[in-house]
């Protein structure tokens, strides 16, 4: 909003930067609509502007969601809070179970964090980045599981790093 006000102030009647045109109403009258549309040079601003509801349940869930957003949020919180106990326990309890537990929870926590950032900021510009991220995440997790099975394991590796 501040950008548009600044552009209006700087243009002072110039119709190149911002053209005042009535916007056709495609939504119901109870949703506040904007009184102008941007010129073609600034039309991308409107594309990236947040929409106001009401949204249908299908729009809230999206096409490819496996679970509801509230359930996903609860699982994320459970994983984050569980790591408070798992990380110190990994220092004292070593074994394949603790290696896989630590690997899974830390990796899930990081995966969901980066996935959220990519979905919020980059998917509009680079639509295929989600598929690339899933591929990299699967390869990375497979590498950690392989490290746990065929080498010393994550807990022992961290302990060996600290003893250097």
Secondary structure as UniProt FT lines:
FT   HELIX           2..11
FT   TURN            12..13
FT   TURN            15..17
FT   TURN            29..30
FT   HELIX           40..42
FT   HELIX           43..48
FT   HELIX           57..61
FT   HELIX           69..92
FT   HELIX           96..117
FT   HELIX           118..122
FT   TURN            123..125
FT   TURN            127..128
FT   HELIX           129..150
FT   HELIX           154..162
//
